[in-house]
Amino acid sequence: MRRVMAILDPDAEYGKRLAAFFNEQGSIGFRATSFSDLSSLQEFRRTAHVEILLITEELAAEAHGMTEGSKVILLSSDGFVSSGEKKPFGAPAVFKFQPADRIAREIMKAYADDEGCGTERAKAGQCEILGVYSPVNRCGKTTLALTLGFARASRGKTLLLTLEEFAGIFGSISREAESDLSDVVYCFLQGNYSWSRLKSHVYSFGPLDYIPPVRCMEDVSQISSEDMAHLIRRIAEESGYSTVIIDFGSFGRRALELLDICGRIFMPAAEDPASELKRASFYEYLEKAGKEELKDKIVRCRLPWEKEKEHDYAAGLISVFESGALYEYAAGLH
């Protein structure tokens, strides 16, 4: 049974909309319920344990005795939640009038930062790990990974991890992002990783969840391939996603450990002699590294490239990833 988050706000419509968003974002790991008055919350608490309580500052003063056992987070309407002003219960606060996905990240960060919280696993189903890899550059890897992510998100919660060295298309998609894979890797290396900390670094692109690429490739070079594989396995096992997609980008020879954890590896195929030589060298390398069995996981993909949409793909327009020939092709991959 999923854990419970209660939202207490006298603006009943606001509370309902925020709860609906949290419930649609199943990977957050909580079932959200909204209330507009203290008496209805009190009645609810008689039959359910509230793990996180989001409460407006104007009602917080009246809520003493009703918050025991809950992580209290204030919904602030003044926008000065980091000013150092004394808050009821000494609780952290989030600004309520901002995009719901940003509220979710700030809530999960506050929850994870609280000692003793964030250590339990989210309810995990059977999560499939898929890879998009090619030894050939500029063959549509990231475009395929994003489109595949949209297709998979129509079936269940999907997370995209990109190991690209440079932001590329994510420079358009995640222009406002305040954290990225560097922060997740740092938490993991410090022994502070948990599913709730992960959620505080997850962003949404249409129906797809993703973590922006590292700020610089040196951040990933700090972590061994084995540890990165362990981190991705934990994400798959603990975070409630049905699919995790790895966009390998230019990860190079270090990719072998990560390719090993993928159920399927989709390899875009550029049709030219130089690309064929690179693929042949890659297969030869698999044999020398004792990883020849990876060949059985590889699905060679001839993408139905729509040249007229190139600029739209680069601009990160949601519409080009959610329909069209490439979307239909990605939806048929298994």
VOMILO-725546 format. One line per field, with one value per residue (C-alpha): residue number from 1; x, y, z. Coordinates in nm, 2 decimals. Layout:
residues N
k: NUM_...
c1: X_...
c2: Y_...
c3: Z_...
This chain:
residues 334
k: 1_2_3_4_5_6_7_8_9_10_11_12_13_14_15_16_17_18_19_20_21_22_23_24_25_26_27_28_29_30_31_32_33_34_35_36_37_38_39_40_41_42_43_44_45_46_47_48_49_50_51_52_53_54_55_56_57_58_59_60_61_62_63_64_65_66_67_68_69_70_71_72_73_74_75_76_77_78_79_80_81_82_83_84_85_86_87_88_89_90_91_92_93_94_95_96_97_98_99_100_101_102_103_104_105_106_107_108_109_110_111_112_113_114_115_116_117_118_119_120_121_122_123_124_125_126_127_128_129_130_131_132_133_134_135_136_137_138_139_140_141_142_143_144_145_146_147_148_149_150_151_152_153_154_155_156_157_158_159_160_161_162_163_164_165_166_167_168_169_170_171_172_173_174_175_176_177_178_179_180_181_182_183_184_185_186_187_188_189_190_191_192_193_194_195_196_197_198_199_200_201_202_203_204_205_206_207_208_209_210_211_212_213_214_215_216_217_218_219_220_221_222_223_224_225_226_227_228_229_230_231_232_233_234_235_236_237_238_239_240_241_242_243_244_245_246_247_248_249_250_251_252_253_254_255_256_257_258_259_260_261_262_263_264_265_266_267_268_269_270_271_272_273_274_275_276_277_278_279_280_281_282_283_284_285_286_287_288_289_290_291_292_293_294_295_296_297_298_299_300_301_302_303_304_305_306_307_308_309_310_311_312_313_314_315_316_317_318_319_320_321_322_323_324_325_326_327_328_329_330_331_332_333_334
c1: 0.00_0.14_0.22_-0.01_0.05_-0.22_-0.26_-0.44_-0.54_-0.86_-0.85_-1.02_-0.97_-0.60_-0.56_-0.75_-0.54_-0.22_-0.33_-0.43_-0.09_0.09_-0.13_-0.06_0.31_0.30_0.68_0.66_0.56_0.27_-0.11_-0.21_-0.54_-0.65_-0.86_-0.98_-1.04_-0.89_-1.19_-1.19_-0.81_-0.85_-1.12_-0.90_-0.61_-0.82_-0.80_-0.48_-0.12_-0.02_0.36_0.38_0.15_0.15_-0.02_-0.07_0.08_-0.25_-0.38_-0.06_-0.10_-0.43_-0.29_-0.09_-0.17_-0.26_0.08_0.24_0.42_0.40_0.67_0.53_0.60_0.45_0.28_0.38_0.20_0.45_0.73_0.99_1.03_1.41_1.43_1.51_1.18_1.07_0.81_0.55_0.70_1.03_0.91_1.06_0.84_0.78_0.63_0.28_0.24_0.49_0.48_0.36_0.66_0.89_0.68_0.72_1.10_1.12_0.89_1.09_1.42_1.27_1.15_1.48_1.68_1.49_1.70_1.54_1.31_1.36_1.52_1.23_1.19_0.91_0.68_0.86_0.70_0.88_1.10_1.26_1.59_1.64_1.95_2.00_2.36_2.57_2.95_2.86_2.80_2.52_2.30_1.99_2.06_1.92_1.62_1.53_1.58_1.34_1.08_1.10_1.06_0.73_0.61_0.69_0.54_0.20_0.22_0.36_0.59_0.92_1.25_1.52_1.88_2.13_2.50_2.57_2.89_2.72_2.37_2.27_1.89_1.87_2.00_1.66_1.45_1.60_1.70_1.55_1.68_1.85_2.01_2.12_2.28_2.59_2.39_2.25_2.60_2.74_2.46_2.53_2.91_2.85_2.62_2.31_2.11_1.75_1.44_1.31_1.64_1.63_1.28_1.41_1.63_1.37_1.21_0.93_0.92_0.56_0.47_0.84_1.05_1.42_1.73_1.93_2.28_2.59_2.73_3.07_3.18_3.44_3.15_3.07_3.44_3.44_3.22_3.32_3.12_3.03_2.90_2.70_2.54_2.46_2.31_2.09_1.98_1.87_1.68_1.50_1.43_1.33_1.17_0.85_0.92_0.80_1.08_1.42_1.59_1.96_2.08_2.45_2.55_2.93_3.00_3.24_3.41_3.30_2.95_3.00_2.90_2.59_2.50_2.51_2.21_1.99_1.72_1.74_1.98_1.85_2.12_2.04_2.21_2.37_2.40_2.75_3.08_3.25_2.97_2.97_3.34_3.28_3.00_3.23_3.50_3.25_3.14_3.51_3.56_3.27_3.43_3.77_3.61_3.43_3.09_2.98_2.65_2.55_2.51_2.19_2.04_2.11_1.83_1.96_1.73_1.68_1.51_1.23_1.40_1.17_1.42_1.16_1.13_1.51_1.48_1.17_1.36_1.66_1.43_1.28_0.92_0.70_0.47_0.74_0.82_0.46_0.34_0.47_0.66_0.95_0.70_0.52_0.85_0.96_0.63_0.68_1.02_1.03
c2: 0.00_0.34_0.59_0.89_1.26_1.50_1.85_2.10_2.42_2.63_2.67_2.34_2.36_2.42_2.12_1.90_2.00_1.95_1.61_1.50_1.59_1.40_1.09_1.10_1.12_0.76_0.75_1.00_0.71_0.87_0.87_1.23_1.34_1.70_1.87_2.22_2.23_2.09_1.88_1.67_1.61_1.51_1.26_1.11_1.07_0.84_0.57_0.65_0.74_1.06_1.05_1.39_1.68_1.99_2.27_2.64_2.87_3.03_2.69_2.56_2.77_2.58_2.24_2.17_1.82_1.70_1.67_1.40_1.13_1.34_1.52_1.88_2.10_2.44_2.57_2.94_3.20_3.49_3.36_3.42_3.07_3.09_3.42_3.26_3.37_3.15_2.91_2.70_2.38_2.49_2.32_2.37_2.56_2.56_2.84_2.72_2.93_2.76_2.47_2.15_1.94_2.19_2.17_1.79_1.82_2.06_1.84_1.53_1.72_1.84_1.49_1.33_1.59_1.50_1.25_0.91_0.98_0.87_0.54_0.31_0.18_0.30_0.02_-0.14_-0.34_-0.52_-0.25_-0.30_-0.14_-0.05_0.09_0.31_0.27_0.29_0.32_0.56_0.93_1.14_0.85_0.96_0.79_1.07_1.14_0.77_0.75_1.04_0.91_0.56_0.73_0.89_0.56_0.37_0.64_0.57_0.23_0.32_0.56_0.59_0.75_0.85_0.88_1.03_0.99_1.24_1.45_1.77_1.88_1.89_1.87_1.88_2.24_2.32_2.08_2.15_2.51_2.59_2.28_2.34_1.99_1.70_1.36_1.51_1.56_1.21_1.06_1.28_1.16_0.80_0.83_1.00_0.71_0.95_0.81_0.72_0.71_1.04_1.22_1.09_1.24_1.58_1.57_1.44_1.67_1.61_1.65_1.58_1.24_1.14_1.18_1.24_1.35_1.62_1.52_1.59_1.94_1.81_1.46_1.46_1.42_1.08_0.98_0.99_0.68_0.34_0.16_-0.10_0.16_0.33_0.00_-0.05_0.30_0.24_-0.10_0.07_0.33_0.05_-0.15_0.13_0.42_0.27_0.31_0.05_0.14_0.30_0.40_0.47_0.70_0.61_0.90_0.90_0.68_0.47_0.16_0.22_0.13_-0.25_-0.29_-0.08_-0.26_-0.58_-0.47_-0.38_-0.62_-0.49_-0.25_-0.05_0.05_0.31_0.22_0.47_0.32_0.41_0.22_0.41_0.34_-0.03_-0.04_0.11_-0.14_-0.43_-0.30_-0.28_-0.64_-0.75_-0.56_-0.75_-1.08_-0.98_-0.85_-1.18_-1.00_-1.17_-1.26_-0.89_-0.93_-1.13_-0.82_-0.58_-0.47_-0.29_0.01_0.17_0.49_0.64_0.98_1.27_1.53_1.81_1.78_1.82_2.17_2.08_1.78_2.01_2.27_2.01_2.05_1.79_1.75_1.58_1.32_1.21_1.13_1.06_0.79_0.77_0.75_0.46_0.29_0.33_0.21_-0.11_-0.18_-0.46
c3: 0.00_-0.10_0.18_0.23_0.17_0.30_0.16_0.39_0.21_0.25_-0.12_-0.20_-0.58_-0.54_-0.31_-0.54_-0.84_-0.65_-0.52_-0.87_-1.00_-0.73_-0.79_-1.16_-1.08_-0.94_-0.90_-0.61_-0.40_-0.21_-0.24_-0.21_-0.05_-0.01_0.27_0.31_0.68_1.00_1.11_0.79_0.82_1.19_1.09_0.82_1.05_1.27_1.00_0.81_0.89_0.72_0.64_0.48_0.57_0.34_0.52_0.46_0.71_0.80_0.92_1.07_1.39_1.46_1.38_1.69_1.82_1.47_1.32_1.54_1.33_1.01_0.82_0.81_0.51_0.49_0.17_0.17_-0.03_0.03_-0.19_0.08_0.20_0.22_0.41_0.74_0.89_1.18_1.06_1.26_1.39_1.26_0.94_0.59_0.34_-0.03_-0.24_-0.34_-0.66_-0.88_-1.12_-0.96_-1.07_-0.90_-0.58_-0.60_-0.62_-0.33_-0.11_-0.18_-0.10_0.23_0.31_0.22_0.42_0.73_0.94_0.93_0.63_0.27_0.36_0.28_-0.07_-0.29_-0.40_-0.69_-0.97_-1.24_-1.40_-1.74_-1.82_-2.18_-2.34_-2.65_-2.77_-3.08_-3.14_-3.42_-3.34_-3.48_-3.57_-3.37_-3.03_-2.81_-3.04_-3.03_-2.65_-2.60_-2.85_-2.70_-2.36_-2.47_-2.62_-2.30_-2.08_-2.24_-2.08_-1.73_-1.55_-1.74_-1.65_-1.90_-1.79_-2.03_-2.02_-2.29_-2.24_-2.36_-2.31_-2.67_-2.70_-2.32_-2.34_-2.49_-2.27_-1.93_-1.96_-1.61_-1.44_-1.11_-1.06_-1.28_-1.29_-1.12_-0.80_-0.81_-0.86_-0.57_-0.34_-0.43_-0.38_-0.04_0.07_0.08_-0.21_-0.16_-0.38_-0.23_-0.30_-0.65_-0.70_-0.60_-0.91_-1.16_-1.42_-1.66_-2.04_-2.14_-1.99_-1.96_-1.64_-1.69_-1.51_-1.70_-1.81_-1.60_-1.60_-1.70_-1.79_-1.51_-1.27_-1.42_-1.44_-1.05_-1.04_-1.17_-1.43_-1.16_-0.92_-1.20_-1.28_-0.91_-0.89_-1.20_-1.06_-0.73_-0.93_-1.12_-0.81_-0.56_-0.75_-0.88_-1.25_-1.50_-1.75_-1.71_-2.04_-2.06_-2.34_-2.35_-2.56_-2.60_-2.30_-2.50_-2.37_-2.02_-2.13_-2.11_-1.75_-1.80_-2.13_-1.92_-1.70_-2.00_-2.11_-2.46_-2.64_-2.93_-3.17_-3.44_-3.76_-3.99_-4.34_-4.46_-4.49_-4.20_-3.97_-4.06_-3.98_-3.63_-3.56_-3.67_-3.44_-3.15_-3.20_-3.21_-2.89_-2.73_-2.82_-2.68_-2.36_-2.30_-2.35_-2.67_-2.52_-2.54_-2.91_-2.84_-2.66_-2.95_-3.18_-3.48_-3.56_-3.90_-3.80_-4.02_-4.00_-4.08_-4.20_-4.21_-3.83_-3.75_-3.62_-3.41_-3.25_-3.17_-3.02_-2.79_-2.90_-2.72_-3.03_-3.24_-2.98_-2.91_-3.27_-3.62_-3.80_-3.54_-3.25_-3.42_-3.48_-3.12_-2.99_-3.18_-3.03_-2.76
